[in-house]
Amino acid sequence: MPLNENQTTCSARSKNSGERCKNPAIKGATVCRIHGGSSPAVRRRANERVQLEKASKLLGIPADVEPTEALLHAVRVSAGDMLTLGEMVNEETSLRPAYERAVDRMAKVSKMALDAGVAERRVNMAERQAADMMRVLQAGLDAAQLSVEQQALAREAMAAEVRRLDHAAYEANRRFNKSMERDDV
């Protein structure tokens, strides 16, 4: 099958000859359907890459920006526009169309981020960061040569602080959602 200028060839190699496969890779992936491109995981990741690329083009993001960060930035900017116009529309009703466009853009950018798997990536990154932080904290406790009792007290204090931070983030999110509900009324 001939390739067009935007397609890449499959990156798989033959076990017998060592030659590279000549089939086109599925869009957004590096392998053809025969060499794993039809598996659900590869298709999902390929679709995420395609969605990120589309979103980056739509938002006019320079090519050297990581697409996930670009989408998160677009969500933040859209949310800021929507909130600012939401406050202003209460005083100046002529801004209602601009506010409605901002709400539509926020919904569109948020859907792009969801389609691209941004939330899942952020969760994975947060999990990795938490694991790294635990290793750092444990290394600090070990280096301080604390007794078992002192380490237990330090862990309890750290856990309490994490719960406090988590609760503060939850409350901020709850207040934001409440403000959004008021704007919808």
C-alpha positions in Angstrom: 0.0 0.0 0.0 1.6 3.3 -1.0 2.2 5.9 1.7 1.1 9.5 1.5 3.5 12.3 2.7 1.9 12.4 6.2 2.2 8.7 6.9 5.1 6.9 8.5 6.1 3.3 8.0 5.6 0.7 10.7 8.6 0.5 13.0 8.4 -3.3 13.4 11.2 -5.5 12.0 11.0 -9.0 10.7 12.4 -11.7 13.0 13.7 -13.6 10.1 15.2 -11.0 7.8 15.7 -8.1 10.2 14.1 -5.8 7.6 11.7 -3.1 8.6 8.0 -3.6 7.8 6.8 -1.6 4.8 3.2 -1.2 5.8 1.9 2.2 6.9 1.7 2.8 10.6 -1.8 3.6 11.9 -2.4 7.3 12.4 -0.9 8.5 15.7 1.1 5.3 16.2 4.4 3.8 15.1 3.1 0.3 14.1 0.8 -1.0 11.5 -2.4 -3.0 12.3 -0.5 -6.3 11.8 2.2 -5.4 14.3 0.0 -4.3 17.2 -1.8 -1.3 15.7 -5.2 -3.1 16.1 -4.8 -3.6 19.9 -7.1 -1.5 22.0 -4.2 0.0 24.0 -2.3 1.1 20.9 -5.4 2.4 19.3 -6.3 4.4 22.4 -2.9 6.0 22.7 -2.8 6.7 18.9 -6.2 8.4 19.2 -4.9 10.5 22.2 -1.9 11.6 20.1 -4.2 12.6 17.2 -6.5 14.5 19.5 -3.5 16.3 21.1 -2.2 17.2 17.7 -5.6 18.5 16.6 -6.0 20.5 19.8 -2.6 22.1 19.5 -3.3 23.1 15.9 -6.7 24.5 16.8 -5.3 26.5 19.7 -2.3 27.8 17.7 0.2 26.4 20.1 3.8 26.5 18.9 5.2 23.0 18.0 7.8 23.0 20.8 5.2 23.1 23.5 4.2 19.8 25.1 0.6 19.2 23.9 -0.7 18.1 27.3 0.6 21.3 29.0 -0.8 23.3 26.1 -4.3 21.9 26.6 -4.1 22.4 30.4 -3.1 26.0 29.7 -6.0 26.5 27.3 -8.4 25.1 29.9 -7.0 27.5 32.5 -7.2 30.5 30.2 -10.8 29.5 29.1 -11.8 29.2 32.7 -10.4 32.6 33.5 -12.2 34.2 30.6 -15.4 32.5 31.5 -15.2 33.5 35.2 -14.2 37.1 34.4 -17.0 37.5 31.8 -19.4 35.8 34.3 -18.7 38.5 36.8 -19.0 41.3 34.3 -22.2 40.0 32.7 -24.0 40.6 36.0 -23.3 44.3 35.6 -23.4 44.6 31.8 -25.9 42.4 30.1 -24.6 43.3 26.6 -21.6 41.0 27.4 -23.9 38.0 27.6 -23.0 36.8 24.0 -19.3 37.0 24.9 -19.9 35.1 28.1 -21.8 32.4 26.2 -18.9 32.1 23.7 -16.5 31.8 26.6 -18.6 29.0 28.1 -18.8 27.2 24.8 -15.0 27.5 24.3 -14.4 26.2 27.9 -16.6 23.2 27.1 -14.8 22.6 23.8 -11.3 22.9 25.3 -12.3 20.7 28.3 -13.6 18.0 26.0 -10.4 18.1 24.0 -8.4 17.6 27.2 -10.6 14.7 28.3 -10.5 13.1 24.9 -6.7 13.4 24.9 -6.5 11.7 28.3 -5.0 14.7 30.1 -6.7 13.8 33.4 -5.3 10.3 33.3 -1.9 11.6 32.6 -2.1 14.1 35.5 -3.2 11.3 37.9 -0.3 9.1 36.7 2.1 12.1 37.2 0.7 12.8 40.7 1.1 9.2 41.7 4.7 9.2 40.5 5.4 12.4 42.3 3.8 11.1 45.5 5.9 7.9 45.3 9.0 10.0 44.8 8.1 12.3 47.7 7.6 9.3 50.0 11.1 8.0 49.0 12.6 11.5 49.8 10.8 11.7 53.1 11.9 8.2 54.1 15.5 9.0 53.2 15.3 12.1 55.4 13.9 10.1 58.3 16.6 7.4 57.8 19.4 10.1 57.6 18.2 11.8 60.8 18.7 8.4 62.6 15.4 8.8 64.4 14.1 6.1 66.7 11.2 4.0 65.5 8.9 6.0 67.8 10.2 9.3 66.4 9.8 8.1 62.8 6.2 7.1 63.6 5.4 10.5 65.0 7.0 12.2 62.0 4.9 10.0 59.6 1.7 10.9 61.5 2.6 14.6 61.3 3.3 14.3 57.5 0.0 12.4 57.0 -1.9 15.0 58.9 -0.4 17.8 56.7 -1.2 15.9 53.5 -4.8 15.5 54.7 -5.0 19.2 55.5 -3.7 20.1 52.0 -6.1 17.7 50.3 -9.0 19.1 52.3 -8.0 22.7 51.3 -7.9 21.6 47.6 -11.3 19.9 48.0 -12.8 23.0 49.5 -11.4 25.3 46.8 -12.8 22.9 44.1 -16.2 22.9 45.9 -16.3 26.7 46.0 -15.4 26.9 42.3 -18.1 24.4 41.4 -20.7 26.4 43.5 -19.7 29.6 41.7 -20.2 27.8 38.4 -23.7 26.6 39.5 -24.6 30.2 40.4 -23.5 31.4 37.0 -25.7 28.7 35.3 -28.8 29.9 37.1 
